[in-house]
């Protein structure tokens, strides 16, 4: 056993083999030099069971000081030294608070059902296939928040401009949006705009100056805590949105509902789409957002007189009715 300030066991599993000489898969390469300690086909840097934050040959699952900062993990609020506090770090999320991070816990919510059989691993009431915290884009058994290549296209997410392979660049994809650019996507970030106010208490979570209640980016039609852009059933009517002709349940078919208008038919409603007509020109630079050949300034001007005429007609009708009423009274 070697000690420096605190004591660390050189043979954590008491098998008589010093940890630095451990060779889990018996391939003749000690674990601290082996890129796949358990030979399961998942590189250690992606394998939560074998991750070794400080490269000391002891996997984090067995290491009392994951980042070798001489602060034991039991009292360290950033075990892996990545700058993200453990309570915000998906790599160290511990749903049931049993001291075993979800990444290596076989029953994350401690409900007695192993995660591989559990439809709701974290017990939050949201089925895993709808839960952004549990999303597994490529179905490889590694949730996206732990997977270094979410869509299994061979391009690491850090270099991939479309992590989930859905055809939408990450900077346009609401599933990948990172408002404050801190490397934590909004769906995992407790403070999306990094203003020091937790999103649960923030009236303007993305800091865009629009109150969340009025912000289409934050709209939550059914009030279930899942914003519509992440919710597969916006109005909670039991019909998935891709099969529902009235996603928000307002009685107006989506095809006629301006709230759900999707000009280019790409599956992203215009209020979330940065390029409504898919012409390659961002809407904030496009003079014709909907690509109908009529410049936006003309459409807006044309709309105003129409509203004015309706307003004038209503005033005239009101005056006529008032005159009739007065005539009847005088009779």
Order of alpha helices (4+ residues) and beta strands (2+ residues): beta-beta-alpha
